[in-house]
Amino acid sequence: MLSAIVLLHRWLGFAFALLFAMWFATGMVMHFVPFPSLKEADRFAGLSPIDAKNLIGPADAIKAAGVADVLRVRLVQRSDGPVYIVSGRSAARSVNAIDAKDAAIVSPDAARAVVDRYARNRGMTAPSLSVSLNDYDQWSVPNGFDRYRPLFRVALGNADGDELYVAWNTGEVVLVTNSRERLWNYAGSVLHWIYPTVLRRNWAAWDWVVWTASFLASIAALLGAILGIARLKRRQGHLTTPYRGWHALHHVVGLAAAVFLLTWIVSGWLSMDHGRLFSRGQLTDAEAAVAVTGVDIAGLASSIWPPVSPGAREVEWFAFGGQQFRRDRVALDKRCWFGRA
């Protein structure tokens, strides 16, 4: 039995040695430079105060958008005027808040105008340069962007090398990256998560590759810990290694780092579980039906809502527990709430 463990540990170690080293090194990089994302504070800072004159109602916006199973409706001010953004379980559309026409971003100039306003609001004073339309690239491969694809990528001509991504269907900035993040993430998240675009765009294939690699690596580490303990010898009342030279160093250091190594590798494997062994931490269909109900168009149409709060940068309608709610966001930490049964 022990000889089989030795053989399996040896060859798994041979196969995964470089992968182990890469995971440790890239994990340290990720600690200081995370994968590019748009923080909520930055997203909100890019919004403009809403011009709430002569607006159609949210119920009319839902009808015009044609989105099924609507979960929420938001009102924001874009460079081309106020728009409603109607979001369902798998789709989102934008509608002009004055004439109910489709407000999708269909041209590079429109995407550039959205970015220019967002950049001014954020204090990113630089002209937009190149614009491209992409389904996927290295920084927009996460599945959270699927409902917004394709994305316009607009590069700013500033020292930070900022690039902003605009959703074609909602006209919102959904991602901002800079040259420093992109450079360090090639040595961090892209390697650590085995995240090349050609693989990551196929979520099922990427999930299987990373789960399998981390599972086999966990077995290699566990077998090493078992062997390290089994090979210890007692001499003159002390536990010692029977090996010499590099073998002794491997034995001693491996035992000393066994707990840290196992928690590092196994926790990484568990982070890729995705419902295989444990709950995904999401509401079941029955729970969602009770709590997060769809927005009732008839209820929105029949309710008389107060005027939009002065200075509001985002207004949102949604349903929870069978009630309709509206939230006016005047500042990141300042909200006005309204409810209807």
C-alpha positions as CSV (number, residue, x, y, z in Angstrom):
1,M,0.0,0.0,0.0
2,L,2.8,2.4,1.0
3,S,4.7,1.7,-2.2
4,A,1.6,2.5,-4.3
5,I,1.2,5.8,-2.4
6,V,4.9,6.6,-3.0
7,L,4.5,5.9,-6.8
8,L,1.3,8.0,-7.1
9,H,2.7,10.9,-5.1
10,R,6.0,10.9,-7.1
11,W,4.3,11.0,-10.5
12,L,1.5,13.5,-9.5
13,G,4.3,15.7,-7.9
14,F,6.2,15.4,-11.2
15,A,3.2,16.4,-13.2
16,F,2.0,19.3,-10.9
17,A,5.2,20.7,-9.5
18,L,5.3,23.7,-11.9
19,L,1.5,24.2,-11.4
20,F,2.0,24.3,-7.6
21,A,4.8,26.9,-8.0
22,M,2.7,28.9,-10.4
23,W,-0.3,28.9,-8.1
24,F,1.8,30.2,-5.2
25,A,3.5,32.9,-7.2
26,T,0.4,34.1,-9.0
27,G,-1.7,34.0,-5.8
28,M,0.7,36.5,-4.3
29,V,0.3,38.8,-7.3
30,M,-3.5,38.5,-7.0
31,H,-3.3,39.6,-3.4
32,F,-2.1,43.0,-4.5
33,V,-3.7,43.4,-7.9
34,P,-7.2,41.7,-8.2
35,F,-8.9,41.0,-11.5
36,P,-10.3,44.1,-13.2
37,S,-13.9,45.0,-12.2
38,L,-16.1,48.0,-11.8
39,K,-16.7,48.8,-8.2
40,E,-20.1,50.1,-7.2
41,A,-18.6,53.4,-6.0
42,D,-17.0,54.0,-9.3
43,R,-20.1,53.0,-11.3
44,F,-22.2,55.4,-9.3
45,A,-19.6,58.2,-9.5
46,G,-19.9,58.0,-13.3
47,L,-23.7,58.7,-13.3
48,S,-25.2,62.1,-14.0
49,P,-28.3,63.7,-12.3
50,I,-31.5,62.7,-14.0
51,D,-33.5,65.1,-16.0
52,A,-36.9,63.9,-14.9
53,K,-39.1,66.2,-17.2
54,N,-41.8,64.7,-19.5
55,L,-40.9,61.1,-18.7
56,I,-43.0,58.1,-19.6
57,G,-43.8,55.7,-16.7
58,P,-41.9,52.6,-15.8
59,A,-44.8,50.4,-16.9
60,D,-44.7,51.9,-20.4
61,A,-41.0,51.3,-20.5
62,I,-41.5,47.6,-19.7
63,K,-44.0,47.2,-22.5
64,A,-41.7,48.9,-24.9
65,A,-38.7,46.9,-23.9
66,G,-40.3,43.5,-24.6
67,V,-38.3,41.8,-21.8
68,A,-39.8,38.7,-20.2
69,D,-39.9,38.0,-16.5
70,V,-38.9,41.6,-15.5
71,L,-37.1,41.8,-12.1
72,R,-36.2,45.4,-12.0
73,V,-36.4,48.7,-13.9
74,R,-33.9,51.5,-13.5
75,L,-33.9,55.1,-14.7
76,V,-30.6,56.8,-15.4
77,Q,-29.3,59.8,-17.3
78,R,-27.2,58.9,-20.4
79,S,-25.4,61.2,-22.7
80,D,-28.4,61.0,-25.1
81,G,-31.0,61.7,-22.4
82,P,-32.8,59.8,-19.7
83,V,-33.3,56.1,-20.3
84,Y,-35.1,53.2,-18.6
85,I,-33.1,50.0,-18.2
86,V,-35.4,47.0,-18.0
87,S,-33.8,43.8,-16.7
88,G,-35.2,40.3,-16.7
89,R,-33.6,37.0,-15.6
90,S,-31.5,36.6,-18.7
91,A,-31.9,39.8,-20.7
92,A,-31.8,43.6,-20.4
93,R,-32.9,46.4,-22.7
94,S,-32.8,50.2,-22.6
95,V,-35.7,52.4,-23.6
96,N,-35.8,56.1,-24.2
97,A,-37.6,57.6,-21.2
98,I,-39.3,60.3,-23.2
99,D,-40.6,58.6,-26.4
100,A,-40.3,54.9,-25.5
101,K,-38.0,54.2,-28.5
102,D,-35.3,51.5,-28.3
103,A,-32.1,53.1,-26.8
104,A,-29.5,50.4,-27.6
105,I,-26.0,51.6,-28.4
106,V,-25.6,50.8,-32.1
107,S,-22.6,52.9,-33.2
108,P,-19.0,53.6,-32.0
109,D,-19.8,57.3,-31.8
110,A,-22.7,56.6,-29.4
111,A,-20.4,54.4,-27.2
112,R,-17.7,57.1,-27.3
113,A,-20.3,59.7,-26.1
114,V,-21.3,57.5,-23.2
115,V,-17.7,57.1,-22.2
116,D,-16.9,60.8,-22.5
117,R,-19.6,61.7,-20.1
118,Y,-18.7,58.9,-17.7
119,A,-15.1,59.9,-17.8
120,R,-15.9,63.6,-17.1
121,N,-18.1,62.6,-14.1
122,R,-15.2,60.5,-12.8
123,G,-12.6,63.2,-13.4
124,M,-10.8,61.1,-16.0
125,T,-10.1,64.0,-18.2
126,A,-8.8,62.5,-21.4
127,P,-10.3,62.1,-24.9
128,S,-11.5,58.7,-26.1
129,L,-9.4,57.2,-28.8
130,S,-10.1,53.8,-30.4
131,V,-13.4,52.0,-30.2
132,S,-14.0,48.3,-30.9
133,L,-16.9,45.9,-30.6
134,N,-16.1,42.5,-29.0
135,D,-18.0,39.5,-27.8
136,Y,-15.2,38.4,-25.6
137,D,-11.7,39.6,-24.6
138,Q,-9.4,38.7,-21.8
139,W,-11.0,41.1,-19.3
140,S,-14.7,40.6,-20.2
141,V,-14.8,36.8,-20.1
142,P,-16.7,36.5,-16.8
143,N,-20.2,35.2,-17.2
144,G,-21.7,38.2,-15.5
145,F,-21.2,40.1,-18.7
146,D,-23.1,37.6,-20.9
147,R,-26.4,39.6,-20.7
148,Y,-24.5,42.7,-22.1
149,R,-22.6,41.2,-25.0
150,P,-21.3,42.4,-27.3
151,L,-19.4,45.2,-25.5
152,F,-17.9,48.3,-27.0
153,R,-14.4,48.8,-25.7
154,V,-13.3,52.4,-25.7
155,A,-9.7,53.4,-25.0
156,L,-8.9,56.7,-23.3
157,G,-5.8,58.6,-24.2
158,N,-4.6,59.1,-20.6
159,A,-1.4,58.1,-18.8
160,D,-3.2,55.2,-17.0
161,G,-4.2,53.6,-20.2
162,D,-7.8,53.3,-19.2
163,E,-10.2,51.2,-21.3
164,L,-14.0,51.3,-20.6
165,Y,-16.5,48.7,-21.7
166,V,-20.0,49.8,-22.7
167,A,-23.0,47.4,-22.9
168,W,-24.6,47.7,-26.3
169,N,-28.2,46.9,-25.0
170,T,-28.2,49.2,-21.9
171,G,-25.6,51.9,-22.8
172,E,-23.9,51.5,-19.4
173,V,-20.3,51.4,-18.6
174,V,-19.9,47.9,-17.1
175,L,-16.1,47.5,-16.8
176,V,-13.1,49.8,-16.5
177,T,-9.5,48.5,-16.7
178,N,-6.1,50.3,-16.8
179,S,-2.7,49.3,-18.2
180,R,-1.3,48.5,-14.8
181,E,-4.1,46.1,-13.9
182,R,-3.9,44.4,-17.3
183,L,-0.2,43.9,-17.1
184,W,-0.1,42.5,-13.6
185,N,-3.1,40.3,-14.2
186,Y,-1.3,38.4,-16.9
187,A,1.1,37.4,-14.1
188,G,-1.7,37.0,-11.6
189,S,-5.3,36.0,-12.2
190,V,-5.0,34.9,-15.8
191,L,-2.4,32.3,-14.9
192,H,-3.7,31.5,-11.5
193,W,-7.3,30.8,-12.7
194,I,-6.0,29.2,-16.0
195,Y,-8.0,32.0,-17.6
196,P,-7.0,32.4,-21.3
197,T,-9.9,33.8,-23.3
198,V,-10.0,30.8,-25.7
199,L,-10.7,28.5,-22.7
200,R,-12.6,30.7,-20.3
201,R,-15.2,31.7,-22.9
202,N,-16.4,28.1,-22.7
203,W,-17.4,28.1,-19.0
204,A,-18.1,24.3,-18.8
205,A,-14.7,23.4,-20.3
206,W,-12.9,25.9,-18.1
207,D,-14.7,24.7,-15.0
208,W,-13.8,21.0,-15.7
209,V,-10.1,21.8,-16.4
210,V,-9.6,23.8,-13.3
211,W,-11.6,21.6,-11.0
212,T,-9.8,18.5,-12.3
213,A,-6.3,20.0,-12.0
214,S,-7.0,21.3,-8.4
215,F,-8.5,18.0,-7.4
216,L,-5.4,16.0,-8.6
217,A,-3.2,18.6,-7.0
218,S,-5.0,18.1,-3.7
219,I,-4.5,14.4,-3.9
220,A,-0.8,14.9,-4.5
221,A,-0.5,17.2,-1.5
222,L,-2.5,14.8,0.7
223,L,-0.5,11.8,-0.3
224,G,2.7,13.7,0.4
225,A,1.5,14.6,4.0
226,I,0.6,10.9,4.6
227,L,4.1,9.8,3.4
228,G,5.9,12.4,5.3
229,I,4.3,11.2,8.6
230,A,4.7,7.5,7.7
231,R,8.4,7.9,6.9
232,L,9.3,9.6,10.2
233,K,11.7,7.5,12.4
234,R,12.2,7.7,16.2
235,R,15.8,7.8,17.2
236,Q,16.9,8.5,20.8
237,G,13.5,9.8,21.7
238,H,13.4,12.2,18.7
239,L,11.5,12.0,15.4
240,T,14.0,12.3,12.5
241,T,14.0,11.7,8.8
242,P,15.7,8.7,7.3
243,Y,16.7,10.6,4.2
244,R,19.8,12.6,3.4
245,G,20.6,15.7,1.3
246,W,17.8,17.0,-1.0
247,H,15.5,14.1,0.0
248,A,15.8,15.1,3.7
249,L,15.1,18.7,2.9
250,H,12.0,17.7,0.9
251,H,10.8,15.5,3.7
252,V,11.3,18.1,6.5
253,V,10.1,21.2,4.6
254,G,7.1,19.2,3.2
255,L,6.0,18.2,6.7
256,A,6.5,21.7,8.1
257,A,4.4,23.2,5.3
258,A,1.9,20.4,5.0
259,V,-1.0,22.1,6.8
260,F,-0.5,25.4,4.9
261,L,-0.1,23.6,1.6
262,L,-3.2,21.4,2.1
263,T,-5.4,24.3,3.1
264,W,-4.2,26.4,0.2
265,I,-4.8,23.7,-2.5
266,V,-7.9,22.1,-1.0
267,S,-9.6,25.5,-0.5
268,G,-8.8,26.4,-4.1
269,W,-10.4,23.1,-5.2
270,L,-13.5,23.7,-3.0
271,S,-13.8,27.2,-4.5
272,M,-14.4,25.5,-7.8
273,D,-17.1,23.2,-6.4
274,H,-20.0,24.9,-8.2
275,G,-22.7,22.7,-6.7
276,R,-20.9,19.3,-7.0
277,L,-20.6,18.7,-3.3
278,F,-22.2,21.7,-1.6
279,S,-25.0,24.1,-2.2
280,R,-24.3,26.9,-4.6
281,G,-25.6,29.5,-2.1
282,Q,-28.4,30.6,-4.4
283,L,-32.1,30.7,-3.8
284,T,-34.1,27.7,-5.0
285,D,-36.9,28.3,-7.5
286,A,-39.4,28.0,-4.7
287,E,-37.6,30.5,-2.5
288,A,-37.2,32.9,-5.3
289,A,-40.9,32.7,-6.1
290,V,-41.7,33.9,-2.6
291,A,-39.0,36.5,-2.1
292,V,-37.8,37.9,-5.4
293,T,-41.0,38.2,-7.5
294,G,-41.3,39.8,-10.9
295,V,-42.2,43.4,-11.3
296,D,-46.0,43.8,-11.7
297,I,-46.7,46.0,-14.8
298,A,-50.3,46.6,-13.8
299,G,-49.2,47.6,-10.3
300,L,-46.7,50.0,-11.6
301,A,-49.2,51.5,-14.0
302,S,-51.9,52.0,-11.4
303,S,-49.7,53.3,-8.6
304,I,-49.0,57.0,-8.2
305,W,-45.4,57.5,-7.3
306,P,-43.9,60.7,-5.9
307,P,-41.7,62.8,-8.2
308,V,-38.1,61.7,-8.7
309,S,-36.0,63.0,-5.8
310,P,-34.0,66.2,-6.7
311,G,-30.5,65.3,-7.6
312,A,-31.2,61.6,-8.0
313,R,-28.7,59.8,-10.2
314,E,-30.5,56.5,-10.3
315,V,-34.1,55.4,-9.7
316,E,-34.9,51.7,-9.4
317,W,-38.3,49.8,-9.2
318,F,-38.3,46.2,-8.0
319,A,-40.5,43.8,-6.2
320,F,-39.8,41.9,-3.0
321,G,-42.1,39.7,-0.9
322,G,-45.1,40.7,-3.0
323,Q,-44.6,44.4,-2.6
324,Q,-43.4,47.0,-5.2
325,F,-40.6,49.3,-4.1
326,R,-38.8,52.3,-5.6
327,R,-35.3,53.5,-4.5
328,D,-34.0,56.9,-5.5
329,R,-30.2,57.1,-5.1
330,V,-29.1,60.7,-4.6
331,A,-25.6,59.8,-3.5
332,L,-23.7,56.5,-2.9
333,D,-24.8,56.5,0.8
334,K,-28.1,58.5,0.4
335,R,-31.3,56.9,-0.7
336,C,-35.0,57.7,-0.7
337,W,-37.4,54.7,-0.4
338,F,-41.0,54.3,-1.5
339,G,-43.2,51.3,-1.3
340,R,-46.6,50.0,-2.6
341,A,-48.5,46.9,-1.6
